[in-house]
Amino acid sequence: MSFLLPKLTCKKEVDQAIKTVAEKVLVLRFGRDSDAVCLQLDDILAKTAHDLSKMAVIYLVDVNDVPVYTQYFDISYIPSTVFFFNGQHMKVDYGSPDHTKFVGSFKTKQDFIDLIEVIYRGAMRGKLIVRSPIDPNNIPKYDLLYQGI
């Protein structure tokens, strides 16, 4: 399903998307087209892209094409989804130690839709961090690589 969503293939394109997407949530999915979990996430993103078109713009970014952002956002697990609003990085409290990105795939389309709505409404009120509406049981668990250092 990754062929249904637009791809950003270099740092310049990612920079341009962050700068130019206005009054909508910018969703950047970092991953690989060949990864099974990325394909599962891409399917959810593609199915919801039309429904969320007034609130969000979704792009796919290959981690190998844009190593600068892969390193900047500390993308050690794929897929990882990062959110922006009017050029500002939006953080979400998922109940995990990392608020900068969503790691893994969403369990349902509704989880993703709910998250975008919460980010959009929070961003419109000037918030830079919002609380995740997703059931904690539906959020993938992972260990941070730098934990305990």
PyMOL commands that set and color helices and strands:
alter all, ss='L'
color gray80, all
select helices_A, chain A and resi 2-4+11-20+36-49+67-72+109-124+136-138
alter helices_A, ss='H'
color red, helices_A
select strands_A, chain A and resi 7-8+25-31+56-62+80-85+88-93+102-103+129-131
alter strands_A, ss='S'
color yellow, strands_A
deselect
rebuild
show_as cartoon
